[in-house]
Amino acid sequence: MLKKVLIGLGIVLIIIQFIRPDKNESNDKTYDISTKYNVPEEVSQLLQVSCNDCHSNKTEYPWYSNVQPVAWWLNDHVVDGKRHLNFSEFTKMPIAIQNHKLEETIEMVEEKEMPLPSYTNLGLHKEADLSEDQRQKIIVWAKDQMDYLKENYPADSLVMPKRKK
Protein backbone atom coordinates (compact mmCIF):
# COMPACT_ATOMS: atom_id res chain seq x y z
CA MET A 1 0.00 0.00 0.00
CA LEU A 2 2.78 2.44 0.97
CA LYS A 3 4.59 1.65 -2.27
CA LYS A 4 1.47 2.60 -4.31
CA VAL A 5 1.07 5.86 -2.38
CA LEU A 6 4.72 6.77 -2.97
CA ILE A 7 4.48 5.94 -6.67
CA GLY A 8 1.28 8.02 -6.94
CA LEU A 9 2.93 10.92 -5.11
CA GLY A 10 5.97 10.67 -7.40
CA ILE A 11 3.74 10.76 -10.50
CA VAL A 12 1.88 13.82 -9.18
CA LEU A 13 5.19 15.59 -8.44
CA ILE A 14 6.40 14.88 -11.96
CA ILE A 15 3.16 16.06 -13.59
CA ILE A 16 3.04 19.34 -11.67
CA GLN A 17 6.50 20.24 -12.99
CA PHE A 18 4.80 20.99 -16.33
CA ILE A 19 2.28 23.42 -14.81
CA ARG A 20 4.23 26.65 -14.51
CA PRO A 21 3.14 30.20 -13.70
CA ASP A 22 4.17 33.05 -16.00
CA LYS A 23 7.41 34.68 -14.94
CA ASN A 24 7.63 38.36 -14.00
CA GLU A 25 10.26 39.37 -16.54
CA SER A 26 8.81 42.15 -18.71
CA ASN A 27 11.15 44.82 -17.29
CA ASP A 28 8.93 47.52 -18.81
CA LYS A 29 10.18 50.79 -17.29
CA THR A 30 7.77 53.18 -19.02
CA TYR A 31 6.29 54.25 -15.67
CA ASP A 32 9.28 53.37 -13.51
CA ILE A 33 9.90 55.47 -10.39
CA SER A 34 13.25 56.57 -11.87
CA THR A 35 11.49 58.31 -14.78
CA LYS A 36 10.16 61.01 -12.44
CA TYR A 37 12.08 60.80 -9.18
CA ASN A 38 15.74 61.17 -8.40
CA VAL A 39 17.01 57.70 -7.49
CA PRO A 40 20.72 57.89 -6.65
CA GLU A 41 22.80 54.93 -7.81
CA GLU A 42 23.34 53.65 -4.27
CA VAL A 43 19.60 53.70 -3.49
CA SER A 44 18.83 52.18 -6.89
CA GLN A 45 21.21 49.32 -6.06
CA LEU A 46 19.59 48.82 -2.64
CA LEU A 47 16.12 48.74 -4.20
CA GLN A 48 17.38 46.32 -6.84
CA VAL A 49 18.74 43.76 -4.38
CA SER A 50 16.19 44.13 -1.59
CA CYS A 51 12.88 45.22 -3.16
CA ASN A 52 12.59 44.80 -6.91
CA ASP A 53 12.20 41.02 -7.07
CA CYS A 54 8.72 41.43 -5.59
CA HIS A 55 8.04 45.11 -6.26
CA SER A 56 8.88 45.62 -9.95
CA ASN A 57 8.24 44.09 -13.36
CA LYS A 58 11.60 42.30 -13.30
CA THR A 59 12.17 39.45 -10.90
CA GLU A 60 15.54 37.74 -10.69
CA TYR A 61 14.51 34.15 -10.05
CA PRO A 62 16.60 31.76 -7.95
CA TRP A 63 17.28 28.24 -9.22
CA TYR A 64 14.60 26.73 -7.00
CA SER A 65 11.91 28.76 -8.76
CA ASN A 66 11.95 26.05 -11.43
CA VAL A 67 10.63 23.44 -9.01
CA GLN A 68 6.91 23.04 -8.37
CA PRO A 69 5.16 23.76 -6.04
CA VAL A 70 7.83 26.31 -4.96
CA ALA A 71 7.33 28.30 -8.19
CA TRP A 72 3.62 28.70 -7.43
CA TRP A 73 4.42 30.00 -3.94
CA LEU A 74 7.01 32.45 -5.33
CA ASN A 75 4.59 33.60 -8.03
CA ASP A 76 1.88 34.32 -5.44
CA HIS A 77 4.44 36.22 -3.39
CA VAL A 78 5.51 38.38 -6.38
CA VAL A 79 1.92 39.04 -7.48
CA ASP A 80 0.99 40.11 -3.95
CA GLY A 81 4.11 42.29 -3.64
CA LYS A 82 3.35 44.06 -6.92
CA ARG A 83 -0.27 44.57 -5.84
CA HIS A 84 0.97 46.54 -2.82
CA LEU A 85 3.82 48.42 -4.55
CA ASN A 86 5.27 48.22 -8.04
CA PHE A 87 8.23 50.53 -8.65
CA SER A 88 7.96 49.78 -12.40
CA GLU A 89 4.41 51.20 -12.51
CA PHE A 90 4.95 53.91 -9.88
CA THR A 91 4.42 57.07 -11.96
CA LYS A 92 1.21 55.69 -13.47
CA MET A 93 -0.54 56.14 -10.10
CA PRO A 94 -2.14 59.41 -8.98
CA ILE A 95 0.19 61.75 -7.06
CA ALA A 96 -1.64 61.13 -3.76
CA ILE A 97 -1.05 57.39 -4.08
CA GLN A 98 2.60 57.91 -5.03
CA ASN A 99 3.03 60.04 -1.91
CA HIS A 100 1.27 57.39 0.18
CA LYS A 101 3.42 54.59 -1.25
CA LEU A 102 6.58 56.53 -0.37
CA GLU A 103 5.21 56.96 3.15
CA GLU A 104 4.47 53.22 3.36
CA THR A 105 7.97 52.44 2.10
CA ILE A 106 9.43 54.50 4.94
CA GLU A 107 7.20 52.79 7.49
CA MET A 108 7.91 49.25 6.25
CA VAL A 109 11.67 49.79 6.12
CA GLU A 110 11.78 51.55 9.52
CA GLU A 111 9.80 48.78 11.17
CA LYS A 112 11.94 46.13 9.44
CA GLU A 113 8.87 44.59 7.85
CA MET A 114 10.64 44.82 4.49
CA PRO A 115 12.35 43.00 3.06
CA LEU A 116 10.35 40.08 4.41
CA PRO A 117 12.26 37.77 6.74
CA SER A 118 11.20 34.83 4.53
CA TYR A 119 13.21 36.46 1.73
CA THR A 120 16.42 36.72 3.73
CA ASN A 121 16.15 33.75 6.14
CA LEU A 122 18.45 30.77 5.90
CA GLY A 123 21.06 32.84 4.07
CA LEU A 124 18.85 33.21 1.01
CA HIS A 125 19.31 36.60 -0.63
CA LYS A 126 21.95 37.73 1.89
CA GLU A 127 22.46 40.92 -0.10
CA ALA A 128 18.83 41.88 0.60
CA ASP A 129 19.31 41.73 4.37
CA LEU A 130 19.71 45.46 4.88
CA SER A 131 22.01 46.97 7.47
CA GLU A 132 20.76 49.87 9.58
CA ASP A 133 22.82 52.28 7.44
CA GLN A 134 21.25 50.91 4.24
CA ARG A 135 17.78 51.19 5.75
CA GLN A 136 18.47 54.82 6.62
CA LYS A 137 19.56 55.56 3.05
CA ILE A 138 16.26 54.25 1.70
CA ILE A 139 14.28 56.11 4.37
CA VAL A 140 16.07 59.43 3.75
CA TRP A 141 15.64 59.00 -0.01
CA ALA A 142 11.89 58.32 0.32
CA LYS A 143 11.46 61.31 2.65
CA ASP A 144 13.32 63.50 0.14
CA GLN A 145 10.92 62.36 -2.59
CA MET A 146 7.94 63.21 -0.38
CA ASP A 147 9.48 66.66 0.22
CA TYR A 148 9.85 67.05 -3.54
CA LEU A 149 6.13 66.32 -3.94
CA LYS A 150 5.23 68.81 -1.20
CA GLU A 151 7.27 71.50 -2.92
CA ASN A 152 5.80 70.87 -6.37
CA TYR A 153 2.16 69.92 -5.82
CA PRO A 154 -0.72 71.48 -3.90
CA ALA A 155 -1.15 69.98 -0.42
CA ASP A 156 -4.66 68.71 -1.13
CA SER A 157 -3.40 66.71 -4.15
CA LEU A 158 -1.10 64.69 -1.87
CA VAL A 159 -3.86 63.48 0.43
CA MET A 160 -5.42 60.08 -0.20
CA PRO A 161 -9.12 60.36 -0.96
CA LYS A 162 -11.37 58.92 1.72
CA ARG A 163 -12.92 55.60 0.87
CA LYS A 164 -16.63 55.55 0.35
CA LYS A 165 -18.57 53.19 2.57
N, C-alpha and C positions, 0 to 999 in steps of 0.2 A: 504493500500500500504506500509506504513512504517513498519507495522508488518511483512510483507512478506520479506522486505529488511533485517530487523533485524534477522529474522529466517535464511535467506540465508547466511548472514554474520556469524551467529553463527555456521552453518553447515560447512562453509569454514574454520573457525577457528578450529573446532574440527578435520576436515580432515587433515589439515596441521600439526597437532601435530604428525602424524604418518610418516611424511617425515623429516627425521633427517639426518644431515651431519655426517660424520665420526668424531669421537673425536680424538684429538691429544694427545694420551696417550702411545705411544710406549716406550718412555724413553730409547731408544737405545743410549748409550753413547760411542759407538765404536770410534767415531771421535770427541768426546766432547773436548771443549777448555781445560778442566782440564787434559786431557791426555798428553798435550805437554807444557802447560804454567802453571806457578805458580799462583794459585788462592787461596789467603789466605782465611781462614774460614769467616772472616768478609765480604770480597768482595763477596765470594760465596753466603753468606746469602743475601746480597744486590741485587745481580743479580737474586737470586731465587725469592725474593718478588717483585722486580720492573721490571724485564726484561723477565724472562723465560717463563711466561705464553704465550707470543707472539713470543719469540725468542729462543725456544728450542723444543724438541720433546715431552715435558711433560707439558701439560697445566693443571693447577688446576682450574676446572670449578666451577663457583658460581652456586647457586641453580637456578637462573633465566635462565641458559643456557639450561634448559630442556623445555623451553617454546618457541614455534615458534611464530613469525618469529625472535625472539631475537637470537636463536641459529644459524640461518643462518648468521645474522649480525656478531656475535662473530666468527663464522668459517671463514668468509671472512677476518676479522681483523687478525686472527691468521695466515691464509695462507699468507696474504700480509706481515705480520711481519717476518715470516720465509723466505719469498722470499728475503727480504732485509738483514736479519742477522739471522743465526741459530747457536747458541752456541753449539748445539748437533752435528752439522756437520762441525764445524769450521776447524778442522785440515785436512779435506778432500779437502779444497780449496788450490789453489797455494799460495805460500808464499807472493807474491805481493798482492793478494786479502786479505789474513789474515791481513797483515800490513795496508791495506786500510780500512778494517772493524774496526780495532782498532782505527784508526784515525777518522773514522766516529762516533764511539762510543764516543770518547772524545768530538767531536763537538756537537753531539746531547745532551749529558748530560750537557755540558757547557752552551749551549743555551737554556736549559730547554725544549727542544722539546721532550725529553724522560724522564720518561714515559709520554705517551700522557695524556693530561688533561682529555680526556674522560674516561681514566682508573681510575683516582683518584677523579674526580668530584663527588659531592653529597655524599661524605664520603665513596664511594666505594673504596675498596683496600687502606685504609688509610696507611697501612704499606708500600705501594709502593710510597707514596708521599715523595720523598727524601728531607732531610734537606741539607743545603749547605755543611755541614761537610761530609755527606754521598756521595754527588755528588763529592766532592774533593777526597774521597777515591777511587771511581771508576775511576776518571780521572787520578790520580797518578798511579794507578794499570795499566791502559791501556798504559800510557806513558812508564812505566817500561817494559811492554811487547814489545813495539816498540823498546826500547833501546836494549832489549835482541836480537831481530831480527837483529838490526844494528850490534851488536857485533858478531853475528854468521853466517851471510849470506852476500854475496857480495852485494854492494849497488845497482847494476843494477838489482838484483833479487827481490828487494823490490819495484820497480817502476811498476806501472800499465801499461800494454801495451796500446799503443794508439789504439783507435778504427778505424777500416777501414771504409771509407765512401762508 
